[in-house]
Amino acid sequence: MPILVTCPQCEKRLKLRDGFPGGKLSCPVCSKVFRVPPPKERAARPAAAVAPAELPVVDLPDDAVIEPDRVPKRTRSATRPAYDDERPRRRRRKYDEDDDDELVERVRRRGANLWLMIGLPAGVVVLLAVVFIVVIALGRRETRPVAQAQQPEQVRAAAEGEAAVRPPDQAKPGQPVQQAKGARPLAKRAAAPAPKVDRVLNVALQANDFVYDPTRGLIYAAIGNTAPKHGNTVAAIDPATGDVRWTVDVGSDPILLDISEDGQALWVAFGGAAALQRVDLERRAAGPLMPLSADGFGGAFAEKIQILPGTVDTVVVSLAKRGISPRHAGVAVYDNGVQRVTKTRDHTGSNRIAATDEPNVLIGYNNETTEFGLRRLLVDDNGIQQGEVRGGVIQGFRADIIHAGGRIYSTTGAVVDARTLTLVGTLPAQGAVAVDVPRKRAYVLAYDRRVIEACDTDRLVRVAGFALPQGELKGGLITIADTALAYRGGPGIVIVPVSELRAP
């Protein structure tokens, strides 16, 4: 029958064939070498009682069979011989190697997680930053005025030392117009004959703003969207008769107008849209809407517009946001509807602007905070920047200013030197102002006394007046050549002959 031998190292039972002679045996499982007694000693002494060190050493036959030990392991006792610690060292080495592999795997997985947690978001942030920089650069490039090819007459002007300026009427709507710094004033057209106004007229049109065209002898009125007649139009009015000559449809709720010096173009700003629009007065046609700056809060609307002297299609705009305070959103320059790069800061600045006799210089006034600063605004090829600031020269919320004859006239009555920003004097009345420079007259629509006061611009004293008819006073006052005045009242536009003003 087969012989069963127990390995003293791993306690596996080895099955040997019958007739095994005995001798040295190497365990195939743990490589432990031990002795198996010969048949006689096995018969005289059981294998379990023989100490492994006392057994004779024999070689294991090639056909030795290993049978797993199905007998439960015995608890090692104090009398059991102590074996060498080769097996524990080998097992510890195996476990240590496994621990190292597991540690490497954990580090590799942790590195991947760190890349997902840190590297990927960082890469996305860098990519977004690059895209943002590219978009800003392209936007600035598009808003810069693009120099156009000079026409032959411009080449001749440049050869003569004059600034070459592209004719504005050759530019398409929305296309930048290159305006040279310090360009010569445009050649003005001959003034039309002064209209003969011999009586007070009431034009039944509810106008938000109006201007006088001396080249055609007409009044242009911006008719809002709530007017019962000619809503959302610009109407041309004959001041001698009060008749509406023609109208042109424009954008939503026109509120501001300004006319070029040569009477070629009329620029319109709106209360219902953050945009500008150009009206060709020769063709009596309106161009497309040109959006203004879109800086938050639904865009910035025009609070005041001023065509830069010496140009037709370069408009300086005081911007305002709605629903916040302060509302000021800076002053910007638009060439045919395209904004130049630089503009003044928002929050505190020039709510009202007026062009001066100095090339590329405007005066601004802050009328919404107690700083009440007068500012010199300097226009260049890149846009507009703020220069000298004088506070407290003019004081008044919602006050407006105009420029005439080198002076700034305020609705508060203050008269300021436009170059030095110093106070010259004060008119004896407050209200909307219009100035006739050749006749040295400043006219004031005095709301509190309901009169039009005529003042001498040298002495700043009252020289004549006209009592206003009954009705609401909405403001605004313009001169019509040297023969009449016009203001906006409750019934509509009221036209008053200068001859009606009487000396006190």
C-alpha positions as CSV (number, residue, x, y, z in Angstrom):
1,M,0.0,0.0,0.0
2,P,1.2,3.6,-0.5
3,I,3.3,5.3,2.1
4,L,2.3,8.7,3.5
5,V,5.1,11.0,4.7
6,T,4.5,14.4,6.3
7,C,6.9,17.3,5.4
8,P,8.1,18.9,8.7
9,Q,8.3,22.4,7.0
10,C,4.9,22.9,5.2
11,E,3.2,19.9,6.8
12,K,2.0,18.6,3.4
13,R,1.6,14.8,3.2
14,L,3.6,13.1,0.5
15,K,2.4,9.8,-1.0
16,L,5.2,7.4,-1.9
17,R,4.8,4.1,-3.6
18,D,5.0,0.8,-1.7
19,G,8.5,-0.4,-1.2
20,F,10.1,3.0,-1.0
21,P,13.6,2.2,0.3
22,G,13.9,5.3,2.5
23,G,16.6,8.0,2.5
24,K,16.7,11.8,1.7
25,L,13.5,13.4,0.4
26,S,13.1,17.0,-1.0
27,C,9.6,18.4,-0.6
28,P,8.3,19.7,-4.0
29,V,6.2,22.3,-2.2
30,C,8.6,24.1,0.1
31,S,11.9,22.5,-1.0
32,K,12.6,21.3,2.5
33,V,15.0,18.4,2.7
34,F,14.3,15.7,5.3
35,R,15.0,12.1,5.9
36,V,12.6,9.2,5.4
37,P,13.5,6.1,7.5
38,P,14.0,2.7,5.7
39,P,11.3,0.1,5.8
40,K,12.7,-1.7,8.9
41,E,12.9,1.5,11.0
42,R,9.4,2.5,9.8
43,A,8.1,-0.8,11.0
44,A,9.8,-0.6,14.4
45,R,9.2,3.1,14.9
46,P,6.1,5.1,13.6
47,A,6.9,8.0,11.4
48,A,5.0,10.4,13.6
49,A,7.3,9.6,16.5
50,V,10.6,10.0,14.7
51,A,12.2,13.4,14.9
52,P,13.0,14.8,11.5
53,A,16.7,15.3,12.4
54,E,17.0,11.5,13.3
55,L,15.7,10.2,9.9
56,P,18.1,8.9,7.3
57,V,18.5,11.0,4.2
58,V,17.4,9.4,0.9
59,D,16.7,10.8,-2.6
60,L,13.1,11.3,-3.6
61,P,12.1,9.0,-6.6
62,D,10.9,10.6,-9.7
63,D,7.5,9.0,-9.4
64,A,6.8,10.3,-5.9
65,V,3.2,11.5,-5.5
66,I,2.2,14.6,-3.5
67,E,-1.2,14.5,-1.7
68,P,-2.5,17.6,0.0
69,D,-2.9,17.2,3.7
70,R,-6.5,16.9,4.6
71,V,-5.8,16.6,8.3
72,P,-6.4,19.8,10.2
73,K,-3.2,21.6,11.1
74,R,-1.9,21.1,14.6
75,T,-1.1,23.9,16.9
76,R,2.7,24.2,17.3
77,S,3.7,23.3,20.8
78,A,6.7,24.3,22.8
79,T,8.1,20.8,22.4
80,R,7.9,20.9,18.7
81,P,11.2,21.4,17.0
82,A,11.9,25.0,15.9
83,Y,12.5,25.1,12.1
84,D,14.6,27.6,10.3
85,D,12.9,30.9,9.5
86,E,13.3,30.6,5.7
87,R,9.6,30.3,5.1
88,P,8.7,33.4,7.1
89,R,11.4,35.4,5.3
90,R,10.2,34.2,1.9
91,R,6.6,35.0,2.7
92,R,7.5,38.4,4.1
93,R,9.5,39.1,0.9
94,K,6.5,38.1,-1.1
95,Y,4.2,40.3,0.9
96,D,6.6,43.2,0.7
97,E,6.8,42.9,-3.1
98,D,3.0,42.8,-3.3
99,D,2.8,45.9,-1.0
100,D,5.3,47.8,-3.3
101,D,3.3,46.9,-6.4
102,E,0.1,48.0,-4.7
103,L,1.8,51.3,-3.6
104,V,3.0,52.0,-7.1
105,E,-0.5,51.3,-8.4
106,R,-2.0,53.6,-5.9
107,V,0.4,56.4,-6.8
108,R,-0.3,55.9,-10.4
109,R,-4.1,56.1,-9.8
110,R,-3.6,59.1,-7.5
111,G,-1.6,60.9,-10.2
112,A,-4.3,60.3,-12.7
113,N,-6.9,61.6,-10.3
114,L,-4.7,64.7,-9.6
115,W,-4.5,65.4,-13.3
116,L,-8.3,65.1,-13.6
117,M,-8.8,67.3,-10.5
118,I,-6.1,69.9,-11.2
119,G,-4.7,69.6,-14.7
120,L,-7.9,69.4,-16.7
121,P,-9.6,72.5,-15.1
122,A,-6.3,74.4,-15.4
123,G,-6.1,73.5,-19.1
124,V,-9.7,74.7,-19.6
125,V,-9.0,78.0,-17.8
126,V,-5.9,78.6,-19.9
127,L,-7.8,77.8,-23.1
128,L,-10.6,80.2,-22.1
129,A,-8.1,82.9,-21.4
130,V,-6.5,82.5,-24.8
131,V,-9.9,82.7,-26.5
132,F,-10.8,85.8,-24.5
133,I,-7.6,87.6,-25.4
134,V,-8.0,86.7,-29.1
135,V,-11.6,88.0,-29.1
136,I,-10.6,91.3,-27.4
137,A,-7.8,91.8,-29.8
138,L,-10.0,91.2,-32.8
139,G,-12.7,93.5,-31.4
140,R,-10.2,96.3,-30.9
141,R,-8.9,95.8,-34.4
142,E,-12.4,96.0,-35.9
143,T,-13.2,99.2,-34.0
144,R,-10.1,101.1,-35.0
145,P,-10.8,103.5,-37.8
146,V,-9.6,102.1,-41.1
147,A,-7.6,104.4,-43.3
148,Q,-9.1,104.5,-46.8
149,A,-7.4,105.2,-50.1
150,Q,-7.0,108.9,-50.7
151,Q,-8.8,110.4,-53.6
152,P,-6.9,112.6,-56.0
153,E,-8.1,115.8,-54.4
154,Q,-7.0,114.5,-51.0
155,V,-3.6,113.7,-52.4
156,R,-3.3,117.3,-53.7
157,A,-4.5,118.6,-50.3
158,A,-1.8,116.4,-48.5
159,A,0.9,117.8,-50.9
160,E,-0.2,121.3,-49.9
161,G,0.2,120.4,-46.2
162,E,-3.5,120.0,-45.5
163,A,-5.1,117.1,-43.7
164,A,-6.5,114.5,-46.0
165,V,-9.9,113.4,-44.9
166,R,-12.1,110.8,-46.7
167,P,-15.4,112.4,-47.8
168,P,-17.9,111.1,-45.3
169,D,-20.6,110.8,-47.9
170,Q,-18.6,108.1,-49.7
171,A,-18.6,105.8,-46.6
172,K,-21.2,103.1,-46.3
173,P,-23.4,103.1,-43.2
174,G,-21.6,101.4,-40.3
175,Q,-18.2,101.7,-42.0
176,P,-15.5,103.6,-40.1
177,V,-14.6,107.0,-41.5
178,Q,-11.0,108.1,-41.1
179,Q,-11.0,111.6,-39.6
180,A,-7.6,113.2,-39.4
181,K,-6.8,114.9,-36.2
182,G,-7.1,118.7,-36.6
183,A,-8.9,118.5,-39.9
184,R,-10.0,121.7,-41.5
185,P,-13.6,122.7,-41.0
186,L,-16.0,121.7,-43.8
187,A,-16.9,124.2,-46.4
188,K,-20.2,125.6,-45.2
189,R,-23.0,126.1,-47.6
190,A,-24.5,129.5,-48.1
191,A,-27.2,130.3,-45.6
192,A,-30.8,130.5,-46.8
193,P,-32.6,133.8,-46.5
194,A,-33.8,134.4,-43.0
195,P,-37.5,133.4,-42.7
196,K,-39.9,136.3,-42.3
197,V,-41.8,135.6,-39.0
198,D,-44.2,138.3,-38.3
199,R,-46.4,136.7,-35.6
200,V,-46.3,134.1,-32.9
201,L,-46.9,130.6,-34.4
202,N,-47.9,127.4,-32.6
203,V,-47.0,124.2,-34.5
204,A,-49.1,121.4,-33.2
205,L,-46.3,118.8,-33.0
206,Q,-45.1,117.2,-29.8
207,A,-41.3,117.3,-30.3
208,N,-38.7,115.8,-28.1
209,D,-35.9,117.9,-29.6
210,F,-35.4,120.3,-32.5
211,V,-32.6,122.0,-34.5
212,Y,-32.5,124.8,-37.0
213,D,-31.0,124.3,-40.5
214,P,-29.6,127.6,-41.7
215,T,-28.7,126.2,-45.1
216,R,-32.4,125.5,-45.9
217,G,-34.2,127.7,-43.5
218,L,-36.1,124.7,-41.8
219,I,-36.7,123.4,-38.4
220,Y,-36.1,119.6,-37.9
221,A,-38.2,118.2,-35.0
222,A,-37.8,114.7,-33.4
223,I,-41.4,113.4,-32.9
224,G,-41.7,110.7,-30.2
225,N,-43.7,107.5,-30.2
226,T,-46.5,109.0,-28.1
227,A,-47.2,111.9,-30.3
228,P,-50.7,111.9,-31.9
229,K,-49.2,112.9,-35.3
230,H,-46.1,111.8,-37.2
231,G,-44.9,109.5,-34.4
232,N,-41.3,108.1,-34.7
233,T,-40.4,110.6,-37.5
234,V,-38.2,113.6,-38.1
235,A,-40.4,116.4,-39.4
236,A,-39.2,119.4,-41.5
237,I,-41.1,122.6,-40.5
238,D,-41.2,125.9,-42.3
239,P,-40.8,128.5,-39.5
240,A,-42.5,131.3,-41.5
241,T,-45.8,129.4,-41.8
242,G,-45.6,126.5,-39.3
243,D,-46.3,124.0,-42.1
244,V,-44.7,120.5,-42.1
245,R,-42.8,120.3,-45.4
246,W,-41.9,116.6,-45.2
247,T,-41.2,113.8,-42.7
248,V,-38.9,110.8,-42.7
249,D,-39.5,107.6,-40.6
250,V,-36.7,106.9,-38.1
251,G,-36.2,104.5,-35.1
252,S,-38.2,104.1,-31.9
253,D,-38.8,107.3,-30.0
254,P,-36.3,109.8,-31.3
255,I,-35.2,112.2,-28.5
256,L,-31.9,113.9,-29.6
257,L,-30.9,115.7,-32.8
258,D,-27.7,117.3,-34.1
259,I,-27.0,118.7,-37.6
260,S,-23.7,118.9,-39.4
261,E,-22.2,122.4,-40.2
262,D,-22.8,122.0,-43.9
263,G,-26.4,120.8,-43.5
264,Q,-25.6,117.5,-45.2
265,A,-26.5,115.1,-42.4
266,L,-28.8,115.0,-39.3
267,W,-27.9,112.5,-36.6
268,V,-30.6,111.1,-34.4
269,A,-30.5,109.3,-31.0
270,F,-33.4,107.3,-29.5
271,G,-35.1,106.7,-26.2
272,G,-36.5,103.3,-27.4
273,A,-33.2,101.9,-28.8
274,A,-29.6,102.1,-27.8
275,A,-28.6,103.3,-31.2
276,L,-27.8,106.2,-33.6
277,Q,-29.2,106.9,-37.0
278,R,-28.1,109.1,-39.9
279,V,-30.6,111.1,-42.0
280,D,-29.4,112.3,-45.4
281,L,-31.0,115.7,-45.7
282,E,-30.4,115.9,-49.4
283,R,-32.2,112.7,-50.2
284,R,-34.6,112.9,-47.2
285,A,-33.8,109.3,-46.3
286,A,-32.7,107.6,-43.1
287,G,-29.9,105.1,-42.9
288,P,-29.8,101.9,-40.7
289,L,-29.7,101.9,-37.0
290,M,-26.2,101.8,-35.6
291,P,-26.0,100.2,-32.1
292,L,-24.2,102.1,-29.3
293,S,-22.0,100.5,-26.6
294,A,-23.5,97.4,-25.1
295,D,-22.0,97.6,-21.6
296,G,-24.3,95.7,-19.3
297,F,-27.8,96.6,-18.0
298,G,-29.3,96.2,-21.5
299,G,-26.9,98.6,-23.3
300,A,-26.1,102.3,-23.0
301,F,-28.3,105.0,-24.4
302,A,-27.4,108.4,-25.7
303,E,-27.9,111.3,-23.2
304,K,-26.3,113.9,-25.4
305,I,-24.9,113.9,-28.9
306,Q,-22.6,116.4,-30.6
307,I,-21.2,116.2,-34.2
308,L,-17.5,116.9,-34.1
309,P,-16.9,120.3,-35.8
310,G,-15.3,120.0,-39.2
311,T,-16.9,116.6,-39.8
312,V,-20.2,115.1,-41.0
313,D,-20.2,111.6,-39.6
314,T,-18.1,111.7,-36.5
315,V,-20.4,111.9,-33.5
316,V,-19.4,112.3,-29.8
317,V,-22.0,110.7,-27.5
318,S,-22.5,111.0,-23.8
319,L,-23.7,107.5,-22.8
320,A,-26.0,106.6,-19.9
321,K,-27.3,103.4,-18.4
322,R,-30.9,103.0,-17.2
323,G,-32.1,101.8,-13.8
324,I,-28.8,102.5,-11.9
325,S,-27.2,105.5,-10.3
326,P,-24.9,107.1,-11.2
327,R,-26.2,106.5,-14.8
328,H,-23.2,107.9,-16.6
329,A,-21.5,105.3,-18.9
330,G,-18.7,107.4,-20.4
331,V,-18.2,109.6,-23.5
332,A,-17.3,107.8,-26.8
333,V,-16.6,108.8,-30.3
334,Y,-18.4,107.1,-33.3
335,D,-17.2,107.3,-36.9
336,N,-20.3,106.6,-39.0
337,G,-21.6,104.4,-36.2
338,V,-18.3,102.6,-35.4
339,Q,-16.9,103.3,-31.9
340,R,-13.3,104.4,-31.5
341,V,-11.3,102.4,-29.1
342,T,-10.9,104.7,-26.1
343,K,-13.6,106.4,-24.2
344,T,-13.9,108.2,-20.8
345,R,-14.7,106.4,-17.6
346,D,-18.2,105.8,-16.4
347,H,-19.8,106.6,-13.0
348,T,-18.7,110.3,-12.7
349,G,-18.1,112.2,-15.9
350,S,-19.7,114.4,-18.6
351,N,-23.5,113.9,-18.7
352,R,-23.7,117.0,-20.9
353,I,-21.2,117.9,-23.7
354,A,-20.7,120.9,-26.0
355,A,-18.2,121.4,-28.9
356,T,-16.0,124.4,-28.8
357,D,-14.1,126.6,-31.3
358,E,-10.8,124.7,-30.5
359,P,-10.2,121.7,-32.9
360,N,-11.0,118.4,-31.3
361,V,-11.9,119.9,-27.9
362,L,-15.3,119.6,-26.2
363,I,-16.5,120.7,-22.7
364,G,-18.4,118.2,-20.5
365,Y,-20.4,118.8,-17.4
366,N,-21.3,116.4,-14.5
367,N,-24.9,117.2,-13.6
368,E,-25.8,114.2,-11.5
369,T,-23.4,114.3,-8.5
370,T,-22.3,117.1,-6.2
371,E,-18.9,117.1,-7.8
372,F,-20.4,119.3,-10.6
373,G,-17.2,119.2,-12.6
374,L,-16.5,121.0,-15.9
375,R,-14.2,118.9,-18.0
376,R,-12.1,119.4,-21.1
377,L,-12.5,116.4,-23.4
378,L,-9.8,115.8,-26.0
379,V,-10.5,113.8,-29.2
380,D,-7.8,112.0,-31.1
381,D,-7.5,109.2,-33.6
382,N,-8.0,106.5,-30.9
383,G,-11.0,108.1,-29.3
384,I,-11.5,110.6,-26.5
385,Q,-9.9,111.2,-23.2
386,Q,-10.5,113.5,-20.2
387,G,-8.3,116.5,-19.6
388,E,-8.6,119.3,-17.0
389,V,-11.4,119.2,-14.5
390,R,-12.8,122.2,-12.6
391,G,-15.4,121.6,-9.9
392,G,-18.0,124.0,-8.6
393,V,-17.8,126.5,-11.5
394,I,-21.3,125.5,-12.5
395,Q,-23.6,124.1,-9.8
396,G,-26.9,122.4,-10.5
397,F,-28.5,119.0,-11.0
398,R,-29.9,118.3,-14.5
399,A,-28.3,121.6,-15.7
400,D,-27.4,121.8,-19.4
401,I,-24.7,123.7,-21.3
402,I,-24.1,125.1,-24.8
403,H,-21.1,126.8,-26.4
404,A,-21.2,130.1,-28.3
405,G,-18.5,132.7,-29.0
406,G,-15.8,131.0,-26.9
407,R,-18.0,130.8,-23.8
408,I,-20.0,128.1,-22.0
409,Y,-23.6,129.2,-21.1
410,S,-25.4,127.1,-18.5
411,T,-29.1,126.8,-17.8
412,T,-28.2,127.9,-14.2
413,G,-27.2,131.3,-15.6
414,A,-23.5,130.8,-15.2
415,V,-21.2,132.0,-18.1
416,V,-17.8,130.4,-18.3
417,D,-14.7,131.0,-20.4
418,A,-14.3,127.8,-22.5
419,R,-10.5,127.8,-22.5
420,T,-9.8,128.6,-18.9
421,L,-12.9,127.1,-17.3
422,T,-13.3,130.1,-15.1
423,L,-16.5,131.9,-14.3
424,V,-17.1,135.1,-16.4
425,G,-20.4,136.1,-14.9
426,T,-24.0,135.2,-14.4
427,L,-27.0,136.0,-16.5
428,P,-30.0,137.5,-14.7
429,A,-32.2,134.5,-15.5
430,Q,-32.2,130.7,-15.5
431,G,-33.5,128.3,-18.1
432,A,-32.8,127.0,-21.6
433,V,-30.3,129.2,-23.4
434,A,-29.8,130.2,-27.0
435,V,-27.1,132.7,-28.2
436,D,-27.0,135.0,-31.2
437,V,-23.2,135.7,-31.4
438,P,-23.3,138.4,-34.1
439,R,-26.0,140.4,-32.3
440,K,-24.4,139.8,-28.9
441,R,-27.6,138.5,-27.4
442,A,-28.2,135.6,-25.1
443,Y,-31.9,134.5,-24.8
444,V,-33.1,132.6,-21.7
445,L,-36.4,130.7,-21.4
446,A,-37.1,131.7,-17.8
447,Y,-39.5,129.0,-16.5
448,D,-40.2,130.6,-13.1
449,R,-41.3,134.0,-14.6
450,R,-42.7,132.5,-17.9
451,V,-40.8,135.0,-20.0
452,I,-38.1,134.9,-22.7
453,E,-35.3,137.2,-21.5
454,A,-32.9,138.9,-23.9
455,C,-29.5,139.7,-22.3
456,D,-26.5,141.6,-23.5
457,T,-23.5,139.1,-23.7
458,D,-21.0,141.8,-22.9
459,R,-22.6,143.3,-19.9
460,L,-24.7,140.3,-18.9
461,V,-27.8,142.4,-18.2
462,R,-31.4,142.1,-19.4
463,V,-32.3,144.3,-22.3
464,A,-35.7,143.0,-23.5
465,G,-38.3,140.4,-22.8
466,F,-41.4,138.6,-24.0
467,A,-44.2,137.2,-21.8
468,L,-45.0,133.6,-22.8
469,P,-48.6,132.5,-23.7
470,Q,-50.4,130.1,-21.5
471,G,-49.4,126.5,-21.7
472,E,-46.9,124.0,-20.5
473,L,-43.2,124.7,-20.9
474,K,-41.2,121.6,-21.9
475,G,-37.9,123.4,-22.4
476,G,-35.5,123.9,-25.3
477,L,-34.7,127.2,-27.0
478,I,-33.2,127.8,-30.5
479,T,-32.6,130.8,-32.6
480,I,-34.0,130.9,-36.2
481,A,-31.5,133.1,-38.1
482,D,-31.7,136.5,-36.5
483,T,-35.5,136.8,-36.9
484,A,-37.2,134.4,-34.5
485,L,-36.9,132.1,-31.5
486,A,-38.6,128.7,-30.9
487,Y,-39.2,126.7,-27.8
488,R,-41.1,123.5,-26.9
489,G,-44.4,124.1,-25.1
490,G,-47.4,122.1,-24.1
491,P,-49.4,122.6,-27.4
492,G,-46.3,122.0,-29.5
493,I,-43.5,124.1,-30.9
494,V,-44.0,127.8,-30.3
495,I,-42.2,130.3,-32.7
496,V,-41.7,133.8,-31.5
497,P,-40.5,136.7,-33.7
498,V,-37.5,138.6,-32.1
499,S,-39.5,141.8,-32.8
500,E,-41.9,140.7,-30.1
501,L,-39.3,141.1,-27.4
502,R,-39.8,144.5,-25.7
503,A,-37.4,146.6,-23.7
504,P,-38.2,146.8,-20.0
